[in-house]
Every structure is written in C-alpha cells, then in structure tokens.
Amino acid sequence: MSWAPAEVDLTRPNAARMYDYFLGGSHNFAADRHAADAVLAVAPHVADAARANRAFLRRAVRYALQQGIHQFLDLGSGIPTVGNVHDITRHIDINARVLYVDVEPVAVAHARVLLNNNPRVDVIQADICFPDFILKNSTTQRLIDLTRPVAVLFVSVLHFIPGDVNAIVEPFRAAMPPGSALVISHATSGTATSQTDEVQRLYQRTPTPLQLRAPAEVEALFGDFATVPADGPAAKSASNAALVPVARWRPDPEDQIERGHASASPFLTGFLAGVGMKGAAARE
Ligand SMILES: C[S@@+](CC[C@H](N)C(=O)[O-])C[C@H]1O[C@@H](n2cnc3c(N)ncnc32)[C@H](O)[C@@H]1O
C-alpha cells in the first residue's frame, strides 16, 4: 500500500477502485473489495459490463485514430489498467498525445508512476464538473492543441455525477474544433430492475453514487454533433441508433465478452455508448 496517497480514506469504498477490482486490478482496498463483492452478489454481470465498457473504449479510440485524430482528453480516466488510451494509441500512432484527468488520488498517483515521464502523455487531478479549470490548465494547454481535432472521452464517468451533466459536456463540445470526436458511455435507467435498484443502493456508500439517466438524456449530450452509426459502415439497416449497449458499438470479434452476455443483464443492455463527430461527416 506504499502507493496509496496519504489523503486516501482506506475505510470508505470508492467507485474508481471498485471498478479496478471488477477489471481484475490490484489498486483497491478491503473496503472497495467488500463493496464490489456485495454488488457482484446481487448483479454478477457488473464485472462483464466493466470489461465490455473497457473494450468499447478501445474500439472508440481506434475509431478516432482512423478519423485522423491524434490527441485524446480522457475525462474520468480511472486507475490505469491494461488497455489505457495511450496503450492503444502507441501501437497506431507513437506521436499521439493523451491527457488523463481524474478526481481520485489513487488513480492519479498510479497514472503518474506508470507514465514515467513520457512527454506525450500526462495526468492531472481535477474534477470534471469544472471544465474551464481543465481546459485552461497549463498541462492541458501544453499537450492538447485545441485548434486541431481532439477526442474527448466521457467513458463511464457521467453516471457518477448528479444534476445537469450537459453543463459539463457543453463547454468541451464548444472548445472542440471540427473533426473532433465526443465519446460517451453511460449507465441508463432504460432497463432498470430491482437488481439495478439494489446496485444503486450499494453505490450510495461511495463518494460518487450512481446516477442512472434516461437514454434520451444521454443522447442529448451529443448536442449537434453527428453521431456515428453504431453498426458500422456495412449496416445501412434499421438499428443504426446513436446509442447502443457498450458491447454492441462496432463489435470486434476479438472481444470475447461481447458474445453470450449481451442480453443477459440490465447492466449490459442499459449501459449505452456512442460517438459523435463535430462539424464533419464521419469517414466510415
Ligand atoms: C468507472 S471509472 C471509469 C474509468 C475509465 N473511464 C473507463 O471507462 O475505463 C469512473 C472514473 O471516473 C472518476 N470520476 C468520478 N467522478 C469524477 C469527477 N467529478 N471528476 C473526475 N473524475 C471523476 C472516478 O474517480 C473513476 O476513476
């Protein structure tokens, strides 16, 4: 535990560290594991949903790279685990720039160690409820050139924030130049059940209770961005919805988790994802 920053309360479960536990990571404490096990006891597919969300993040980052985007602002980036944004970009574009932002001290401390003075990747500790602080931060300005397309990621973070989250997303949408990509995944109330109610109750014990939103509310976060057809270029058919369950956004046969579980749990069917492009038609 030498890596745990002094200000961390080891006795209170935290959503970032519970997510790390769901993904099989080791940056969590007994209180996190206890709370996460309680969630898994009522909803065993939450761990599948976490992995499917992580796989969505990877596909969305690759998609952005294909669109010619070479800089990434990952908001609520979490505790670094296999498949971070810069792990994905470095295989495709070694010069891509990545800024991680998280409010959780463990996530930030661990990211700092992992990044090991890589000049193209950095992390700041900040609350995304203060977009101006992030956009005007000197590290952001050094790394992210807002005159060129950028991918802004709100992956599995907005459902930990109460109230009007469009007020958070809107300043980022406004700051992003044409050709930029907005990537969102969000747990919704679309398929809420007694199981989801119980999970919400368990998350009340963390500093960031779960805030499920209606799918339409999440779709509205894309503003006037053009959402990318989730079925991919081949499918011109019926279900080219803006938002789909995370596992169904341009699925990749390599992702084992995509198969089998997709309709098994409200956590997979109600956990929605989409990508919107600003001011430019998405190249397929
Ligand atoms: C479930 S994890 C998601 C991590 C990563 N984005 C992913 O999808 O794999 C949610 C993260 O959001 C962070 N978070 C929650 N509220 C936040 C806020 N107001 N500002 C910044 N980060 C926040 C948590 O600390 C946690 O690391």
Ligand as a Chemical Component Dictionary entry (heavy atoms), coordinates in Angstrom:
data_LIG
# 
_chem_comp.id                   LIG 
_chem_comp.type                 NON-POLYMER 
_chem_comp.pdbx_formal_charge   0 
_chem_comp.three_letter_code    LIG 
# 
loop_
_chem_comp_atom.comp_id 
_chem_comp_atom.atom_id 
_chem_comp_atom.alt_atom_id 
_chem_comp_atom.type_symbol 
_chem_comp_atom.charge 
_chem_comp_atom.model_Cartn_x 
_chem_comp_atom.model_Cartn_y 
_chem_comp_atom.model_Cartn_z 
_chem_comp_atom.pdbx_ordinal 
LIG C1  C1  C 0  -15.846 3.569  -13.698 1  
LIG S1  S1  S 1  -14.382 4.508  -13.744 2  
LIG C2  C2  C 0  -14.151 4.673  -15.495 3  
LIG C3  C3  C 0  -12.722 4.688  -15.897 4  
LIG C4  C4  C 0  -12.483 4.769  -17.399 5  
LIG N1  N1  N 0  -13.047 5.986  -17.962 6  
LIG C5  C5  C 0  -13.075 3.571  -18.088 7  
LIG O1  O1  O 0  -14.180 3.691  -18.617 8  
LIG O2  O2  O -1 -12.475 2.504  -18.096 9  
LIG C6  C6  C 0  -15.010 6.133  -13.339 10 
LIG C7  C7  C 0  -13.919 7.121  -13.035 11 
LIG O3  O3  O 0  -14.481 8.428  -13.015 12 
LIG C8  C8  C 0  -13.843 9.149  -11.977 13 
LIG N2  N2  N 0  -14.696 10.273 -11.590 14 
LIG C9  C9  C 0  -15.907 10.234 -10.987 15 
LIG N3  N3  N 0  -16.373 11.485 -10.802 16 
LIG C10 C10 C 0  -15.426 12.329 -11.312 17 
LIG C11 C11 C 0  -15.325 13.750 -11.403 18 
LIG N4  N4  N 0  -16.295 14.555 -10.938 19 
LIG N5  N5  N 0  -14.218 14.271 -11.977 20 
LIG C12 C12 C 0  -13.228 13.470 -12.440 21 
LIG N6  N6  N 0  -13.275 12.121 -12.367 22 
LIG C13 C13 C 0  -14.353 11.556 -11.806 23 
LIG C14 C14 C 0  -13.655 8.132  -10.875 24 
LIG O4  O4  O 0  -12.651 8.537  -9.946  25 
LIG C15 C15 C 0  -13.269 6.902  -11.673 26 
LIG O5  O5  O 0  -11.887 6.802  -11.816 27 
# 
loop_
_chem_comp_bond.comp_id 
_chem_comp_bond.atom_id_1 
_chem_comp_bond.atom_id_2 
_chem_comp_bond.value_order 
_chem_comp_bond.pdbx_ordinal 
LIG C1  S1  SING 1  
LIG S1  C2  SING 2  
LIG S1  C6  SING 3  
LIG C2  C3  SING 4  
LIG C3  C4  SING 5  
LIG C4  N1  SING 6  
LIG C4  C5  SING 7  
LIG C5  O1  DOUB 8  
LIG C5  O2  SING 9  
LIG C6  C7  SING 10 
LIG C7  O3  SING 11 
LIG C7  C15 SING 12 
LIG O3  C8  SING 13 
LIG C8  N2  SING 14 
LIG C8  C14 SING 15 
LIG N2  C9  SING 16 
LIG N2  C13 SING 17 
LIG C9  N3  DOUB 18 
LIG N3  C10 SING 19 
LIG C10 C11 SING 20 
LIG C10 C13 DOUB 21 
LIG C11 N4  SING 22 
LIG C11 N5  DOUB 23 
LIG N5  C12 SING 24 
LIG C12 N6  DOUB 25 
LIG N6  C13 SING 26 
LIG C14 O4  SING 27 
LIG C14 C15 SING 28 
LIG C15 O5  SING 29 
# 
